[in-house]
Amino acid sequence: MNIFLENFYNWSFFFNTGIGIFAFVFLYILIVLLILPASWLSLLSGYLYGSYFGSIIVFISASIGASVAFFISKSFFSKKLKKFFSRYPKLSFMEQVVKKGGLKLIFLARLSPIFPFSILNYFYGLNNVKYKDFALGLLGIIPGTFLYCSVGSLAKSLQDLKSVQSTNNLYITIISVVSTLLVVYFSAKYSREYFDKSEEFNL
């Protein structure tokens, strides 16, 4: 993060122009596609554009990047994954869990900080997830996005972003803990149902 911010130090004026905003969006999309940490860019967005406008820019950028990654994964890797699952039938329960959980599981996973955003984009593309559910699930990143942009907006200079830490936020913490527990609960529930049906079928 520090290396990138140092490079951006003399470019802050550029990112406040119309072309600069488009360049920032493109950079964010690229970071998402390359499965690199984007939290520092969210902080930077808050510093450059403020809490609200910065959040909008991050959400749009993240959504576009996520969608592109989803379709890349579904178009180029999905078939290979299914062939792999055909060799190891028991591994297909992962796909069945996601399919059964649908939008509910997708949304909760987006709320939870323990599931990397960029990796989830490719993971959902590998499974039978409808794009409609995938897109709606992206709404789950809004709380975290606004928090990072709000923290970034408090920095007085780009140098401050090198040491800024996300302050404890009770609301975000509660959402993160609850969503994580729910993801674990529903995943375990659907996995158990899948294996129970498999055992019944084999009997």
CYANA upper distance limits for C-alpha pairs under 8 A (distance plus 0.5 A):
  1 MET  CA      5 LEU  CA      6.71
  1 MET  CA     40 TRP  CA      6.70
  1 MET  CA    162 LYS  CA      7.76
  2 ASN  CA      6 GLU  CA      6.65
  2 ASN  CA    162 LYS  CA      6.16
  3 ILE  CA      7 ASN  CA      7.00
  4 PHE  CA      8 PHE  CA      6.82
  5 LEU  CA      9 TYR  CA      6.55
  5 LEU  CA    158 LEU  CA      7.37
  5 LEU  CA    159 GLN  CA      8.23
  5 LEU  CA    161 LEU  CA      8.37
  5 LEU  CA    162 LYS  CA      7.93
  6 GLU  CA    159 GLN  CA      8.49
  7 ASN  CA     11 TRP  CA      8.06
  8 PHE  CA     12 SER  CA      6.70
  9 TYR  CA    158 LEU  CA      6.86
  9 TYR  CA    159 GLN  CA      8.49
 11 TRP  CA     15 PHE  CA      7.24
 12 SER  CA     16 ASN  CA      7.29
 12 SER  CA     48 LEU  CA      7.80
 13 PHE  CA     17 THR  CA      7.74
 14 PHE  CA     19 ILE  CA      8.34
 14 PHE  CA     20 GLY  CA      5.76
 15 PHE  CA     19 ILE  CA      7.91
 15 PHE  CA     20 GLY  CA      4.32
 15 PHE  CA     21 ILE  CA      5.95
 15 PHE  CA     23 ALA  CA      7.89
 15 PHE  CA     24 PHE  CA      7.25
 15 PHE  CA     48 LEU  CA      7.96
 16 ASN  CA     20 GLY  CA      6.37
 16 ASN  CA     21 ILE  CA      6.91
 16 ASN  CA     48 LEU  CA      7.37
 16 ASN  CA     49 TYR  CA      8.02
 17 THR  CA     21 ILE  CA      6.74
 18 GLY  CA     22 PHE  CA      7.17
 19 ILE  CA     23 ALA  CA      6.70
 20 GLY  CA     24 PHE  CA      6.62
 21 ILE  CA     25 VAL  CA      6.73
 22 PHE  CA     26 PHE  CA      6.66
 23 ALA  CA     27 LEU  CA      6.64
 24 PHE  CA     28 TYR  CA      6.67
 25 VAL  CA     29 ILE  CA      6.71
 25 VAL  CA     57 ILE  CA      7.52
 25 VAL  CA     58 VAL  CA      8.03
 25 VAL  CA     60 ILE  CA      8.48
 25 VAL  CA     61 SER  CA      5.74
 26 PHE  CA     30 LEU  CA      6.70
 26 PHE  CA     61 SER  CA      7.89
 27 LEU  CA     31 ILE  CA      6.71
 28 TYR  CA     32 VAL  CA      6.80
 28 TYR  CA     38 ALA  CA      7.60
 28 TYR  CA     41 LEU  CA      7.57
 28 TYR  CA     58 VAL  CA      8.14
 28 TYR  CA     61 SER  CA      6.47
 28 TYR  CA     62 ALA  CA      7.38
 28 TYR  CA     65 GLY  CA      8.10
 29 ILE  CA     33 LEU  CA      6.75
 29 ILE  CA     61 SER  CA      6.13
 29 ILE  CA     62 ALA  CA      6.75
 29 ILE  CA     64 ILE  CA      7.19
 29 ILE  CA     65 GLY  CA      4.90
 29 ILE  CA     66 ALA  CA      8.39
 30 LEU  CA     34 LEU  CA      6.67
 30 LEU  CA     65 GLY  CA      7.57
 31 ILE  CA     35 ILE  CA      6.80
 31 ILE  CA     36 LEU  CA      5.82
 31 ILE  CA     37 PRO  CA      7.68
 31 ILE  CA     38 ALA  CA      6.96
 32 VAL  CA     36 LEU  CA      6.63
 32 VAL  CA     37 PRO  CA      8.16
 32 VAL  CA     38 ALA  CA      7.42
 32 VAL  CA     62 ALA  CA      7.42
 32 VAL  CA     65 GLY  CA      6.18
 32 VAL  CA     66 ALA  CA      7.39
 32 VAL  CA    118 SER  CA      6.02
 33 LEU  CA     65 GLY  CA      6.56
 33 LEU  CA     66 ALA  CA      7.87
 33 LEU  CA     68 VAL  CA      8.18
 33 LEU  CA     69 ALA  CA      6.42
 33 LEU  CA    118 SER  CA      7.45
 35 ILE  CA    118 SER  CA      5.59
 35 ILE  CA    119 ILE  CA      7.00
 36 LEU  CA    118 SER  CA      8.01
 38 ALA  CA     42 SER  CA      7.04
 39 SER  CA     43 LEU  CA      6.90
 39 SER  CA    148 TYR  CA      7.70
 40 TRP  CA     44 LEU  CA      6.66
 41 LEU  CA     45 SER  CA      6.49
 42 SER  CA     46 GLY  CA      6.83
 42 SER  CA     54 GLY  CA      8.15
 42 SER  CA     55 SER  CA      8.20
 42 SER  CA     58 VAL  CA      6.81
 42 SER  CA    145 THR  CA      7.34
 42 SER  CA    148 TYR  CA      6.31
 42 SER  CA    149 CYS  CA      6.08
 42 SER  CA    152 GLY  CA      7.96
 43 LEU  CA     47 TYR  CA      6.87
 43 LEU  CA    148 TYR  CA      5.79
 43 LEU  CA    149 CYS  CA      5.58
 43 LEU  CA    150 SER  CA      8.25
 43 LEU  CA    151 VAL  CA      7.11
 43 LEU  CA    152 GLY  CA      4.67
 43 LEU  CA    153 SER  CA      7.93
 43 LEU  CA    161 LEU  CA      7.80
 44 LEU  CA     48 LEU  CA      6.60
 44 LEU  CA    149 CYS  CA      7.94
 44 LEU  CA    152 GLY  CA      6.46
 44 LEU  CA    158 LEU  CA      8.36
 44 LEU  CA    161 LEU  CA      7.95
 45 SER  CA     49 TYR  CA      6.21
 45 SER  CA     50 GLY  CA      7.63
 45 SER  CA     54 GLY  CA      5.41
 45 SER  CA     55 SER  CA      7.92
 45 SER  CA     57 ILE  CA      8.05
 45 SER  CA     58 VAL  CA      7.57
 45 SER  CA    149 CYS  CA      6.69
 45 SER  CA    152 GLY  CA      7.59
 45 SER  CA    153 SER  CA      8.47
 46 GLY  CA     50 GLY  CA      5.07
 46 GLY  CA     51 SER  CA      5.64
 46 GLY  CA     52 TYR  CA      8.45
 46 GLY  CA     53 PHE  CA      8.41
 46 GLY  CA     54 GLY  CA      5.37
 46 GLY  CA     55 SER  CA      7.54
 46 GLY  CA    148 TYR  CA      7.65
 46 GLY  CA    149 CYS  CA      4.31
 46 GLY  CA    150 SER  CA      6.40
 46 GLY  CA    151 VAL  CA      7.57
 46 GLY  CA    152 GLY  CA      4.99
 46 GLY  CA    153 SER  CA      4.97
 47 TYR  CA     51 SER  CA      8.43
 47 TYR  CA     54 GLY  CA      8.39
 47 TYR  CA    149 CYS  CA      7.67
 47 TYR  CA    152 GLY  CA      5.20
 47 TYR  CA    153 SER  CA      4.64
 47 TYR  CA    154 LEU  CA      7.51
 47 TYR  CA    155 ALA  CA      6.77
 47 TYR  CA    156 LYS  CA      8.46
 47 TYR  CA    157 SER  CA      8.44
 47 TYR  CA    158 LEU  CA      8.20
 48 LEU  CA     54 GLY  CA      7.80
 48 LEU  CA    153 SER  CA      7.85
 49 TYR  CA     53 PHE  CA      6.20
 49 TYR  CA     54 GLY  CA      5.27
 49 TYR  CA    153 SER  CA      8.15
 50 GLY  CA     54 GLY  CA      5.72
 50 GLY  CA     55 SER  CA      8.40
 50 GLY  CA    149 CYS  CA      7.43
 50 GLY  CA    150 SER  CA      7.63
 50 GLY  CA    152 GLY  CA      8.33
 50 GLY  CA    153 SER  CA      5.67
 51 SER  CA     55 SER  CA      6.44
 51 SER  CA    146 PHE  CA      7.02
 51 SER  CA    149 CYS  CA      5.48
 51 SER  CA    150 SER  CA      5.06
 51 SER  CA    151 VAL  CA      8.50
 51 SER  CA    152 GLY  CA      8.22
 51 SER  CA    153 SER  CA      6.39
 52 TYR  CA     56 ILE  CA      6.85
 52 TYR  CA    146 PHE  CA      7.80
 52 TYR  CA    149 CYS  CA      8.23
 52 TYR  CA    150 SER  CA      8.46
 53 PHE  CA     57 ILE  CA      6.78
 54 GLY  CA     58 VAL  CA      6.69
 54 GLY  CA    149 CYS  CA      6.59
 55 SER  CA     59 PHE  CA      6.48
 55 SER  CA    142 ILE  CA      8.35
 55 SER  CA    145 THR  CA      6.44
 55 SER  CA    146 PHE  CA      5.90
 55 SER  CA    149 CYS  CA      6.42
 56 ILE  CA     60 ILE  CA      6.62
 57 ILE  CA     61 SER  CA      6.56
 58 VAL  CA     62 ALA  CA      6.34
 58 VAL  CA    145 THR  CA      7.57
 59 PHE  CA     63 SER  CA      6.41
 59 PHE  CA    141 ILE  CA      8.23
 59 PHE  CA    142 ILE  CA      7.55
 59 PHE  CA    145 THR  CA      7.59
 60 ILE  CA     64 ILE  CA      6.69
 61 SER  CA     65 GLY  CA      6.64
 62 ALA  CA     66 ALA  CA      6.37
 63 SER  CA     67 SER  CA      6.53
 63 SER  CA    135 ALA  CA      8.17
 63 SER  CA    138 LEU  CA      7.30
 64 ILE  CA     68 VAL  CA      6.72
 65 GLY  CA     69 ALA  CA      6.68
 66 ALA  CA     70 PHE  CA      6.54
 66 ALA  CA    118 SER  CA      7.44
 66 ALA  CA    121 ASN  CA      5.91
 67 SER  CA     71 PHE  CA      6.81
 67 SER  CA    121 ASN  CA      7.87
 67 SER  CA    135 ALA  CA      8.09
 68 VAL  CA     72 ILE  CA      6.61
 69 ALA  CA     73 SER  CA      6.55
 69 ALA  CA    121 ASN  CA      6.36
 69 ALA  CA    122 TYR  CA      6.21
 69 ALA  CA    125 GLY  CA      8.15
 70 PHE  CA     74 LYS  CA      6.63
 70 PHE  CA    121 ASN  CA      5.72
 70 PHE  CA    122 TYR  CA      5.79
 70 PHE  CA    123 PHE  CA      8.35
 70 PHE  CA    124 TYR  CA      7.14
 70 PHE  CA    125 GLY  CA      5.04
 71 PHE  CA     75 SER  CA      6.29
 71 PHE  CA    125 GLY  CA      6.82
 72 ILE  CA     76 PHE  CA      6.42
 72 ILE  CA     77 PHE  CA      8.11
 72 ILE  CA    122 TYR  CA      8.24
 72 ILE  CA    125 GLY  CA      8.05
 73 SER  CA     77 PHE  CA      5.62
 73 SER  CA     78 SER  CA      6.79
 73 SER  CA    122 TYR  CA      5.79
 73 SER  CA    123 PHE  CA      8.10
 73 SER  CA    125 GLY  CA      5.39
 73 SER  CA    126 LEU  CA      6.38
 74 LYS  CA     78 SER  CA      5.39
 74 LYS  CA     79 LYS  CA      8.44
 74 LYS  CA    122 TYR  CA      8.40
 74 LYS  CA    125 GLY  CA      4.94
 74 LYS  CA    126 LEU  CA      5.93
 74 LYS  CA    127 ASN  CA      8.18
 75 SER  CA     79 LYS  CA      8.46
 76 PHE  CA     80 LYS  CA      8.37
 77 PHE  CA     81 LEU  CA      6.76
 77 PHE  CA    126 LEU  CA      7.02
 78 SER  CA     82 LYS  CA      6.85
 78 SER  CA    125 GLY  CA      7.46
 78 SER  CA    126 LEU  CA      5.09
 78 SER  CA    127 ASN  CA      7.49
 79 LYS  CA     83 LYS  CA      6.84
 80 LYS  CA     84 PHE  CA      6.78
 81 LEU  CA     85 PHE  CA      6.68
 81 LEU  CA    126 LEU  CA      7.38
 82 LYS  CA     86 SER  CA      6.65
 83 LYS  CA     87 ARG  CA      7.28
 84 PHE  CA     88 TYR  CA      7.24
 85 PHE  CA     89 PRO  CA      6.12
 85 PHE  CA     90 LYS  CA      8.27
 85 PHE  CA     91 LEU  CA      6.46
 85 PHE  CA     92 SER  CA      6.09
 86 SER  CA     92 SER  CA      8.42
 88 TYR  CA     92 SER  CA      7.95
 89 PRO  CA     93 PHE  CA      8.47
 92 SER  CA     96 GLN  CA      6.93
 93 PHE  CA     97 VAL  CA      6.48
 93 PHE  CA    191 SER  CA      7.04
 93 PHE  CA    194 TYR  CA      7.07
 93 PHE  CA    195 PHE  CA      8.29
 94 MET  CA     98 VAL  CA      6.97
 94 MET  CA    191 SER  CA      8.27
 95 GLU  CA     99 LYS  CA      6.59
 95 GLU  CA    127 ASN  CA      6.05
 95 GLU  CA    128 ASN  CA      7.55
 96 GLN  CA    100 LYS  CA      6.45
 96 GLN  CA    190 TYR  CA      8.48
 96 GLN  CA    194 TYR  CA      7.87
 97 VAL  CA    101 GLY  CA      6.49
 97 VAL  CA    187 SER  CA      6.82
 97 VAL  CA    190 TYR  CA      5.92
 97 VAL  CA    191 SER  CA      6.51
 97 VAL  CA    194 TYR  CA      8.20
 98 VAL  CA    102 GLY  CA      6.54
 98 VAL  CA    105 LEU  CA      7.55
 98 VAL  CA    106 ILE  CA      8.30
 98 VAL  CA    127 ASN  CA      7.76
 98 VAL  CA    128 ASN  CA      8.30
 98 VAL  CA    129 VAL  CA      7.93
 99 LYS  CA    127 ASN  CA      7.86
 99 LYS  CA    128 ASN  CA      6.51
 99 LYS  CA    129 VAL  CA      6.77
100 LYS  CA    190 TYR  CA      7.54
101 GLY  CA    105 LEU  CA      5.43
101 GLY  CA    106 ILE  CA      7.97
101 GLY  CA    186 PHE  CA      7.78
101 GLY  CA    187 SER  CA      8.20
101 GLY  CA    190 TYR  CA      7.93
102 GLY  CA    106 ILE  CA      6.81
102 GLY  CA    129 VAL  CA      7.60
102 GLY  CA    133 ASP  CA      7.40
103 LEU  CA    107 PHE  CA      6.39
103 LEU  CA    133 ASP  CA      5.50
103 LEU  CA    134 PHE  CA      7.62
103 LEU  CA    136 LEU  CA      7.93
103 LEU  CA    137 GLY  CA      6.77
104 LYS  CA    108 LEU  CA      6.76
104 LYS  CA    137 GLY  CA      8.48
105 LEU  CA    109 ALA  CA      6.60
105 LEU  CA    183 VAL  CA      6.73
105 LEU  CA    186 PHE  CA      7.92
106 ILE  CA    110 ARG  CA      6.89
106 ILE  CA    133 ASP  CA      8.00
106 ILE  CA    134 PHE  CA      7.40
106 ILE  CA    137 GLY  CA      5.98
107 PHE  CA    111 LEU  CA      6.99
107 PHE  CA    136 LEU  CA      8.00
107 PHE  CA    137 GLY  CA      4.71
107 PHE  CA    138 LEU  CA      7.40
107 PHE  CA    139 LEU  CA      7.82
107 PHE  CA    140 GLY  CA      5.96
108 LEU  CA    112 SER  CA      6.86
108 LEU  CA    137 GLY  CA      8.42
108 LEU  CA    140 GLY  CA      7.53
108 LEU  CA    179 SER  CA      5.69
108 LEU  CA    180 THR  CA      7.66
108 LEU  CA    182 LEU  CA      7.72
108 LEU  CA    183 VAL  CA      6.66
109 ALA  CA    113 PRO  CA      8.48
109 ALA  CA    115 PHE  CA      6.87
109 ALA  CA    140 GLY  CA      8.50
109 ALA  CA    179 SER  CA      7.49
109 ALA  CA    180 THR  CA      7.53
109 ALA  CA    183 VAL  CA      6.84
110 ARG  CA    115 PHE  CA      7.73
110 ARG  CA    117 PHE  CA      7.58
110 ARG  CA    137 GLY  CA      7.23
110 ARG  CA    138 LEU  CA      7.16
110 ARG  CA    139 LEU  CA      8.45
110 ARG  CA    140 GLY  CA      5.47
110 ARG  CA    141 ILE  CA      6.22
111 LEU  CA    140 GLY  CA      5.41
111 LEU  CA    141 ILE  CA      6.43
111 LEU  CA    143 PRO  CA      8.29
111 LEU  CA    144 GLY  CA      8.20
111 LEU  CA    175 ILE  CA      7.52
111 LEU  CA    176 SER  CA      6.57
111 LEU  CA    179 SER  CA      6.62
111 LEU  CA    180 THR  CA      8.32
112 SER  CA    175 ILE  CA      8.09
112 SER  CA    176 SER  CA      5.28
112 SER  CA    177 VAL  CA      7.70
112 SER  CA    179 SER  CA      6.02
112 SER  CA    180 THR  CA      5.69
113 PRO  CA    176 SER  CA      6.82
113 PRO  CA    180 THR  CA      8.42
114 ILE  CA    180 THR  CA      7.97
115 PHE  CA    119 ILE  CA      8.33
115 PHE  CA    120 LEU  CA      7.52
116 PRO  CA    120 LEU  CA      6.78
117 PHE  CA    121 ASN  CA      7.15
118 SER  CA    122 TYR  CA      7.51
119 ILE  CA    123 PHE  CA      6.61
120 LEU  CA    124 TYR  CA      6.46
121 ASN  CA    125 GLY  CA      7.00
122 TYR  CA    126 LEU  CA      6.99
123 PHE  CA    127 ASN  CA      7.38
124 TYR  CA    128 ASN  CA      8.06
124 TYR  CA    129 VAL  CA      6.56
124 TYR  CA    134 PHE  CA      8.08
125 GLY  CA    129 VAL  CA      7.31
129 VAL  CA    133 ASP  CA      7.47
129 VAL  CA    134 PHE  CA      7.31
130 LYS  CA    134 PHE  CA      6.78
131 TYR  CA    135 ALA  CA      6.40
132 LYS  CA    136 LEU  CA      6.71
133 ASP  CA    137 GLY  CA      6.45
134 PHE  CA    138 LEU  CA      7.15
135 ALA  CA    139 LEU  CA      8.14
138 LEU  CA    142 ILE  CA      8.32
141 ILE  CA    145 THR  CA      6.50
142 ILE  CA    146 PHE  CA      6.56
143 PRO  CA    147 LEU  CA      6.75
143 PRO  CA    172 ILE  CA      7.42
144 GLY  CA    148 TYR  CA      6.79
144 GLY  CA    172 ILE  CA      7.68
145 THR  CA    149 CYS  CA      6.70
146 PHE  CA    150 SER  CA      6.39
147 LEU  CA    151 VAL  CA      6.72
147 LEU  CA    166 SER  CA      8.29
148 TYR  CA    152 GLY  CA      6.63
148 TYR  CA    166 SER  CA      7.31
149 CYS  CA    153 SER  CA      6.56
150 SER  CA    154 LEU  CA      7.21
151 VAL  CA    155 ALA  CA      7.79
151 VAL  CA    164 VAL  CA      8.33
151 VAL  CA    165 GLN  CA      8.37
151 VAL  CA    166 SER  CA      6.79
151 VAL  CA    167 THR  CA      7.99
152 GLY  CA    161 LEU  CA      7.42
152 GLY  CA    164 VAL  CA      8.33
155 ALA  CA    160 ASP  CA      6.04
155 ALA  CA    161 LEU  CA      6.81
155 ALA  CA    164 VAL  CA      8.13
156 LYS  CA    160 ASP  CA      7.05
157 SER  CA    161 LEU  CA      7.70
158 LEU  CA    162 LYS  CA      7.84
159 GLN  CA    163 SER  CA      8.25
160 ASP  CA    164 VAL  CA      6.55
168 ASN  CA    173 THR  CA      8.07
169 ASN  CA    173 THR  CA      6.53
170 LEU  CA    174 ILE  CA      6.57
171 TYR  CA    175 ILE  CA      6.85
172 ILE  CA    176 SER  CA      6.58
173 THR  CA    177 VAL  CA      6.65
174 ILE  CA    178 VAL  CA      6.52
175 ILE  CA    179 SER  CA      6.36
176 SER  CA    180 THR  CA      6.53
177 VAL  CA    181 LEU  CA      6.75
178 VAL  CA    182 LEU  CA      6.67
179 SER  CA    183 VAL  CA      6.62
180 THR  CA    184 VAL  CA      6.81
181 LEU  CA    185 TYR  CA      6.59
182 LEU  CA    186 PHE  CA      6.54
183 VAL  CA    187 SER  CA      6.41
184 VAL  CA    188 ALA  CA      6.56
185 TYR  CA    189 LYS  CA      6.61
186 PHE  CA    190 TYR  CA      6.51
187 SER  CA    191 SER  CA      6.47
188 ALA  CA    192 ARG  CA      6.56
189 LYS  CA    193 GLU  CA      6.79
190 TYR  CA    194 TYR  CA      6.60
191 SER  CA    195 PHE  CA      6.76
192 ARG  CA    196 ASP  CA      6.52
193 GLU  CA    197 LYS  CA      6.69
194 TYR  CA    198 SER  CA      6.70
195 PHE  CA    199 GLU  CA      6.62
196 ASP  CA    200 GLU  CA      6.75
197 LYS  CA    201 PHE  CA      6.59
198 SER  CA    202 ASN  CA      6.74
199 GLU  CA    203 LEU  CA      6.75
